[in-house]
Amino acid sequence: MFEHATVQPLISFQHQHETIFNLIEQLATGDFRLIIIDSIMAKFRVDYSGRGELSERQQFLGKHLALLTLVAAGMSTTLSIAFD
């Protein structure tokens, strides 16, 4: 069923963000139709803990989601995100 799938395990929110730029290269050279991101908030919750960092986390998450949306729209690819 998923013989043409690519899986990228992520270790941190920063790694997750950097992976977007690798994704752009893969989308440009491959025939991808769907991007699925499972538990996008999990890495953010680990690296940003407590209410003192809530604003910073929300701002970075907003930029991250905007970038993902632009990438998917620019490459005519469907984006599905599970928040946790």
C-alpha positions in Angstrom: 0.0 0.0 0.0 2.8 2.5 0.9 5.4 1.2 -1.5 6.1 4.8 -2.7 6.2 6.4 0.7 9.0 8.3 2.3 9.3 8.4 6.1 11.4 10.8 8.1 11.7 10.3 11.9 12.3 13.6 13.7 14.2 14.1 16.9 13.4 17.7 17.8 11.3 20.7 16.8 14.4 22.2 15.2 15.0 19.0 13.2 11.4 19.1 12.2 11.8 22.6 10.9 15.0 21.9 9.0 13.4 18.8 7.4 11.0 21.2 5.5 13.9 22.4 3.4 14.8 18.8 2.5 11.2 18.2 1.8 11.2 21.1 -0.7 14.0 19.4 -2.6 12.3 16.0 -2.6 9.0 17.5 -3.8 10.8 19.3 -6.6 12.4 16.1 -7.9 9.7 13.5 -7.0 6.1 12.7 -7.6 4.6 13.4 -4.2 0.9 14.0 -3.7 0.4 13.9 0.1 2.4 15.1 3.1 1.3 13.7 6.4 2.7 15.1 9.7 1.8 13.1 12.8 1.9 14.7 16.2 3.4 18.0 15.1 3.0 19.4 18.7 4.9 16.6 20.4 8.4 18.0 19.6 7.4 21.5 20.5 6.0 20.4 23.9 9.3 18.7 24.8 11.6 21.5 23.8 9.3 24.3 25.0 8.0 23.6 28.5 6.0 25.7 30.9 3.9 28.8 30.4 7.0 31.0 30.4 7.9 29.8 26.9 4.3 29.5 25.6 4.5 32.7 23.5 7.8 31.8 21.9 6.5 28.3 21.1 3.3 29.6 19.6 5.2 32.1 17.4 7.6 29.5 16.1 4.8 27.0 15.5 2.9 29.7 13.6 5.9 30.3 11.3 6.4 26.6 10.9 2.8 26.0 9.9 2.9 28.9 7.5 6.0 27.5 5.8 4.5 24.1 5.5 1.3 25.5 4.0 3.4 27.5 1.5 5.4 24.5 0.5 2.4 22.3 0.0 0.5 24.9 -1.9 3.5 25.8 -4.1 4.1 22.1 -5.0 0.4 21.3 -5.4 0.6 18.7 -2.7 -2.1 17.9 0.0 -1.0 18.5 3.5 -2.5 16.6 6.5 -1.4 17.5 10.0 -2.3 15.7 13.3 -1.7 18.0 16.2 -1.4 15.2 18.8 
